[in-house]
Amino acid sequence: MAGMPDRRGDAVAAALGIITVRFGEPMPSAWCHYCGREGADTRDHVVARARGGSNAWWNLVPAHKACNAAKRDGSGYCSCAFCTRARDLNSVLRKAV
């Protein structure tokens, strides 16, 4: 789809130091997007699949299982540029379908 970010050389992810993770790829050794500590062991959907979120790399961030679970209650909401863009892109995709 036109206007979708390219994973290679993504300026938003690079500026924030975010390691992009694709669905189905092995998890890299990464920092948790939410707490900033090493050892992220899951991928978290910025916009949950249950809410229409995509499996695209721009909607996935590395996270600890506990941080991922904490996000469910709203405490892990992130307003960084990467997550804001993911919410915007998911919104556009839902409207396009």
Protein Blocks (a to p, Z undefined) as FASTA:
>chain_A
ZZiacfehpaklmmnopacddehiacdddddfklopghiabdcdfbafklopafbfklcc
cddfklmmmmmnopmpcfbfklmmmmmmmmmmmmmZZ
